[in-house]
């Protein structure tokens, strides 16, 4: 039932040996789950008197060897007895193998669940309705027996089921007698969480004999609602304690709510916005309609809670030196330019490491240290090299930005002669002329299309009836609006409804809607609107995107095709619909000239 590596390390040897004892049961028994349904063939194999006796013996030996004082870490670090392992395993086995009138109850519940939700479920082995099967009666003895066992168990959802009196309701409505509800409790140590001592992150205030809720919040400069919330006390000062201590955390500058005042008036008096007042006092509802219930209480008119310290001022040196640094005695050969910072190379340094360390480009490093060759192979340890210029390096002699000139302050100004250039001329490129609108088309549409965009032949219509209907579908416009915007003379669905080449038509009067069709027709066949599997036909012209709760059967029913046809067109899906049938994936439900498709399928 268990493996060595699944046991806690601190168990004593007798307890560990009892837990690791062999249990003569089918290999499926350790994997049983209380929320799964198992087929009759599996139940006949695993549900034996020998296995039931072996599980009972295993639990007894663990109780004897482990005792109540030994605990192991369980969920949420709450100590629990090792007995929980065999006890819960035996409960799951008994629930799975439950019989009524010599009939396994699990398959009856599985059939009931399938009738309630006829979809593929990982919990149910029934994926399709068995031939000749009928829904079990609501008062079926097996359903009552399973509910009776769940409500009487201390494991899993048993206490919840018992608290809702579900079994009692069923026995009353079904007239079941002689089988009263029972409850049981865990008879071994389960551990209790150690209570944690609450700590106060603010200041502690001892309540005095003549104190009241309003006076304390005013005196301690804290919002009344904040004080109550921070101490888990009743709202609006109800049942306020007369002794004990309070934790004062969210202090702030406060104001007292006067009779018949408003949030707008409070905010204006405090020189804040109404939005700030509501944000700093979440006890006030968004429309400020409960302010009258707070007369005499204090509200925060600044952010509550600890205040951040003022930003410290630092006197950092400028990032770019403005004066040259002292020249060291071990300056490298060629490093003789004004330098803002020197670095003494250590053993193991190399050029790229130095340039990365001081955020200087290799070109600038070589410029400031002309003694280094272009391959940077002669960097000497214990020698100092310049790693930062003084000011802008582009002003150094030899750099592109360097300018050298001499100014004679006594020379007269002679001006700078120049010849006026003629005015520049420019020829604008011609813009393509806009196609004219068809007769009667609105001139205030947000988006127009050309008539030549929808000139499909009737053999490419698919499940549409006309080019007008295709255009209306592409722009997600109802037929009446589309006909009115374009002054159509025929119905949108009439095959004679066509567009004139070279003319513009209205596709959207308001903002461009989000199209429900994700791809425009290409030769009459839509592209898949979602990811697909390999092997699906290239001539598929209707796709269905699976949503939650759907099954292969429901998809084929909606498309009007058989399951065999669905599996033929979607060969990646397994015949039992448990593999490669995914939510959000597109599946072929119509091919050109075959089956029945719907517009809704194409739009998904």
N, C-alpha and C positions, 0 to 999 in steps of 0.2 A: 504493500500500500504506500510506503514511504521510502525515500532514499536517504543515504547518509548525509549528503550535502544539503538536504532540506531541513535538517534538525538544528536547533540552537546549539551552540558550542558548550554552554554551561550546564547541560543536563547531566545528571549522574548516570552511571553505567546501567543500573537496573532499569531505570526509566527509559533510557535510550534503547536498550535491548527489547523492552516490551513494545515500544512504538515501532521498531524495525522488524517485529516478528512476521513470519509469512502468514498470509490469510488466504485460505483456499477458495478463491472466487475467480470469476471470469475476468480477463484483463481489462474489460470495459468498465468494471465497477469503480476503480479509482477515478475515472474520468466523468462519472455521472454528474449531471447538474440538475438542480431542482426546477429550473425554468425551461428544460428541454423536454420534448416529447419523443419517445422511442418506439419504433415499430414492433408489432407483436413477435416477429421472428427474433429480434434482439432480446425482448423480455423473456421469451421462453428459454433462451440460452443462459441469461444471467440470473434470473429469479429462481433460485433453488433453495431447498431447505438447508442444504449443506453450507451454502454461502451465508445465509442468515445466521446460522449457528456459529459460523466462524467469526463473523463480525461481532456477535454478542460476546464471544469468548475473548476476542481481541480487546474490546472495550473494558471487560472485567479485569483482564490482566494489566492494562494500563492504569486503571483505577487503583489496583493493588500496589503496583510498582512505583507509581509517581506520587500518589497521595495529593492532598489539597495544598500542602505548603509549597510545592514546587511550581514556579510560574515561568513562563517564557514570553518574550516580547511578541505582541500581536499588533493589529492595525492601530495606528495613532499612538504607538508606544504604550498602550494600556496593557498591563500584565494580565495573563490568562493562563488557566491550567492546561497542561498537555492533554487532559481528557477531552478537550474540545475537538481534537482531531478525530479520534474514533467515534465520538458521540455524534458529531455532525455527519460523518460518513455513513453511519448506520441509519440516521434519520433520512438522508437522501435516498439510500437504498430502499428503505421501507416505503417511502413515498412513491418511488418509481415503480416498485413491484406491487403496489396496492391492488387488491382484487375485491370485487363485489359480485356475489352470486357466481363465483368461479370464472369471472371475466376480468381481464386486466383493465384497469380504469384509465390508464394513460392514453391508449388509442381512442377511447370514447371522448376524452377531453380534447385530444388533437383534432378529431373530426368536428367537434363543436367550435373550436378556435378557427378552423378553416372556413366553416360556414359564416362565422362572424367577419372574417377578413380573408377573402379568397385571393390572396397574393402569395408570392414566394417569400418564405420566412426561414431564417437560419435556425429558428427554434423548433420548427415543425417539419416532420418528414413527409407530410402530405403536401405535394405541390399541385396536384390536379385532383378533382373530385373522383373518387373510385366509382366504378360502374355499379349502378344500383344502390349507391349509398344515400341515406337520408339523414337529415339533421336529428341528433339525439334530442329527446324531450328535455324541457327545462328542468324537470324534476327527476331526471335519470338518477338511479341509485349511485352510480359511479361518480357523478358530479357532486352529489351530496357527501359521499364518503371522502373525496379529495378535499372538499371545503372543510369537513369536520376535522380531518387530520391537520390541515394547515392552521386552523384557528386554535387548535389545542396544543400547538408546538411552540416552544420558546425560541426556535431557530428561524433565521431568515425573516420573512414577512409575517410570521405567525402572530406576534403581538399586535401588529397593525390590523390584521384581519380580525382578530378577536375584539379589538377596541371598536371596530365598526359594526359589530354584531351581524356580520354577513350570514353566518351559518344559522343564527336564530331566525333571521328574516326568511331564509330559504325553508327551514322546517315549518315555519308558520304558514307560508304561502302554499307549500306542497303537502301539508298535512302529515309530515313525518313525525312519528311518535316512537318512544322507546330508545331514542338515540340523542340524549341531551348533550349540549356543548360542554366540553371539558377543557381545562387549562392546566398547564404544567410549567414549572419553573426550572431553571438550570440548577442542579444540585451540587455543583462544584464551584470552586473559587473562580470568579471572573475578574476580580480586581476592581478597584475604584480609583479614578484619577485623583491625584493629590491636589487639594485646593491651593491655588496660588494667591499669595498675599498681594492685594492691590497696592500699587505704589502711586504716589501723587507727584506729577512732574512740575507742579506749580508750588503754591504755598498752602499750608493747612490752617484752617480757621476753626476754632472751637466755638460751638454755638452756646451763647449765654442765655440766661433765663428770660430776659426781656426782649430777645431778638425775634425778628420775623423775617420772612423771605424777602420782602421788598427792601427793608432796611439794610440787610446784609449785602444785597447786590449793589445798593447805592454806596455803602461805606467801603466796600471792597473794589469798587470801580470795575464791575463785571456785568455783562448782560444777564438779566434774570434768567432767560431761557438757556443761555450757555451754562450758567451755574447749575441749573436743574439737570440739564442733559449730562454734564460732566460728572454728576454724582448719582445718576440713575434715579432721580426723584420724579414725582408726578408733575405733569404739565400744569401751568398756570398756578403754581404754588399750592396745589391740593395736597393734603396730608403732609405738610412740611414738618420735619422733625423738630422737637424742642430741645434735643440734646445731641451730643456726638460731635463729629468733626466734618468739615466740608473741604473738598479740594478745589482751590481757586486757580484755574488754569488760564482761561481765555479772557484775560483782563483787557480793558480798552477804555477809551474816552467815552462816557455814557451821557445819555439824556433820558429824562423821565417822561413817560407817555402821559400826556394830559387828556382830560375828558374832551371828547368831540374833536380831537385833532385828526390830521390825515398824514399819510406817508409823504405826500408832496410838501406839506407844511413843515414836517420834521426835517426833511432833506434840505429845504430852502434855508431854514434857520441854522442848520449845521454847515451850510455851504458845501453840500455834497449832492450827488445825483440820487434820484429815487432808485435807480438800478444798484448803486453802491449800498444804499440802505438795506435793500432786500438781500443783497449778496452777503452782507455782514451780519444779518439777522434772519437766518433761514426759517425761523419760527413764523415769520410773516408770510402769508400765502401770496401767490403772484399778483392777485388783484387787490391786495391790502384790505380784504373785507373782514378779516378777523382782528384788526387793530383795536377795536372797541373792547375786546376781551383782555387787553393788556394794560388797561388803565392802572397807573401807579408802578408799572414795571419799568426796568431800565433797558434801553437799547444801545447797541454799539454804533457810534458814528465815526469809527475808524476801524481798520482791520483788527479783529480780536486775536489774542494769542501773543506769544513772545515776540518782541521786536528785534529785528536784525540790527547788529551793531553798525555804526556809520562806517562807510568805506575808509580804509586806512590810506593815507597818502604816503607814497614812496618816492624817494629821490634816486631813481635809477639813472645811470649814466646814459647819454644818448646812444642809440644803436649804431650810429655812424660817427666815429671819432672826428672831432674838428681840429685837434692838435696832434702832433706826432708823439708817439711813445718814445721813452728813452731807448737809445740804441744799446743792445747788450754787447758784451765783450766778445762773444763767440759767434758773431754774425757770419752767416755763410757768404762765400764769394759770390758777388753779383747781386746781393740783397742790399742795395744801397739807396733805394728810393725812400721818400718820406713814408713812414709806416705807422698805422694807428695801433697795431697789435703784433707782437712777436711770439713765436712758438718755438720752443726747443725740441727738436725731433728726438724721439726715444727709439731704442732698439726695437725693431719689428714694425715701425711705422712705414707707410708707403704713401705715395702722392694721393691716391684716391681716398685713403683713410683720412688724411689730413684735410683735404678739401671738404669731405662730408662733415667732419667734426666741426669745422669753422664756417660752413655754409658759404664757401667761396668757389667760383667756377675754376676748372683746371686752367683755362686760358688766362684768367686774372692772376692765378697763383704763379704761373710761369712768367707772366709779365712783371710781377713784383719781385720775382727771384730769377733774374736772367742767367744765373750760374747753373740752373737746372736744365738738362738737355730736353729735347722735344719728347723723348720716350720716358722721361722722368725716372731714369735708372741710376742717377747719381745723387740721391737724397742721403745726406750724411747724418748719422746720429750725433748727438751732443752739439749740433750746430743750430743756430736760431735762424728761422725763416719768417718773412713777413706774410701774415695771413689776413690782413685787413688794411685797406687804404685809408688815407686821411681825406675825408670828404668823398666827393664823387670821383671814381677812378677814371671816368671818361675825360676828366680835365687834366690828367697827367700828360706830360710831354710824350709824344709817340702814340697816343690814343686818338681815335677818330674825333672825339669832342674837344680836343685841345686847340686853343686859339692863342696865337702870340702876336702881339702888335705893340707899337710904341706910339704914345700920344704926346704931341707937342702942344702944351697948353697955350703957347703964344702964337700958333699958326692961325691965320684968318680962315673963316669959314667960306668956302668957295661953292658950296652946293654940289649936287650930284646931277649932272646933265643926263637926260634920257630922251628917247624918241617915243612919242605916243604911238601905241599900237592901234590898228583899226578895231572897231567894235566887232566882237565875235558874233558869228551867225550860227544858227542851229536849225536844222530841218527835222521836225518831228516825224517819227515813223508813223505811217498810216495805221489806224486802228481798224480792225475788221468791222464792217457794218453789221448791225444787229438784225436778225431775221424779223420780218414783220409778224405781228400777231394775227392769228386767224380771226375771221369775222365774229364779233360778239364776245371775244375773250376779255375777261376783266383786265384792266390796266394797272391794278394795285396788288398783284400777287407777289408773294415772297419768292416763289421759285417757278420758272417756266421750263418747258422741255420742247425740243424740236419734233415735228411730226415724223421725221424720218427715223426717230429712235424706236418707234413702235409700228413697224411694217411687217409683222410676222404673217406667214401664210396660215390658212385655217388648219392645215394638217399639223401645225406646231402649237396650236392653242392648248392642247392637253385638256384639263378640266375647266379652262376658261372658254368663253363664247365669242369674244371679240378683242381687238387690239385696245379698245377703250377700257374694257374690263381689266386687261393686264395693266394698263397705265394707272388706273384707279387703285389697283391692288399694290402696285409698286410704291405709291405715295400714301397708302393707308387712308384713303379718302372714301367716305360713303358715296354711293352712286348718285343720290339726289344732289349733293353739293357739287360733285364733279361735273354733272350735266349742267348745273346752273352756272358754274364759273366759266364754262367753255361754250355755252349756248348751243349745246348739242341738239340736233334735230331728231335723233333717234334715241332709243333706250341704250344705256351703257352696255347692256348684255346682248344687244342686237348685233349679229355678225356683220351687218351693214354699217355699223358705227366705226368709222375710220378717221385717220388724221391726214391732213394735206401736207405733202412734203414741202419743206422750205418755209413753213409757218410755225409760229410759237403757240403753245397751249399752256394753260394754268395747271400746275401740278400741286401747288400748296399755296393757300391764301394767307394763312397765319405762319407761325414759326414752322420750320421743317420738322415733321414728326419723326419719331424713331421708327423706321420700317420694321414690320414684323417678319418680312421676308429678308433673309440675310444676304442673299445673292440674287442678282438680276438673271433672267433667263439667258442661257447661252445655247442657241440653237433649239430653244423650246424646252430644255431640260434644266431643272434647278440644280445648283451645287448643294452638297450636303450642308445643312445648317449647323452641324456640330461634328465632333470627331467620329470616325468610322472604323470598322474592323476591316481586315484584308479579306478578299474573296467576294465582296459584294459587287453586284452587276454594274457595269459601266453605263447601261441604258436605264438605270433606275431614275424615275422622274418624280417620285413622291417619297419623302423621308419622314420618319417619325422620331422625335427626340424623347427618350424615356424620362418620365418624371417619377417622383416618389410614390410608392404604392402600386405601380403598374406591374403587370406580369406579361409573359409572352402571349397568354390566352387573351388578356384584355386588349393588347395591341392588335392582335389578328382580328378580334371581334370588331374593333373600331374600323379597321381597314377593309373588312369584308373578304379576307383571305383565310386559307386554312393554315393550321400549324405547320404541315409538311411544306407548304409553299414558303412560309416565313423562314423555316430552317434552310430551305434550298437557296433562298436569296441572301440569307445571313448565315453562312456556313460556320462562322466562328462561334456561334451560340450553341451550347450543348443541348441535346434533345430534352433533358429535364429542366432546361432553362436556369440552371444554377451557375453556369460558367459563362463569362463574357456577355452577360445581359446586365448592362450598367446604367445607372441613372446619369443623364446628361449625354449619353452616346446616341448617335443617329443610326437608325435601322431602316432598310429598304422595305416599303410596304406597297409599292406599285411600280410596274415596269411598262414601258410603252406598248400599248395594245393588250395589256394583261391586267386582270384584277380590277378592283374598284378602289379609287383613291378619293380623298377628301381634301378640300382647301385647307382645313385646319391642320392636317398632317403636314402639308407643304410649308405652312407658316411657322411650324414649331422649330 
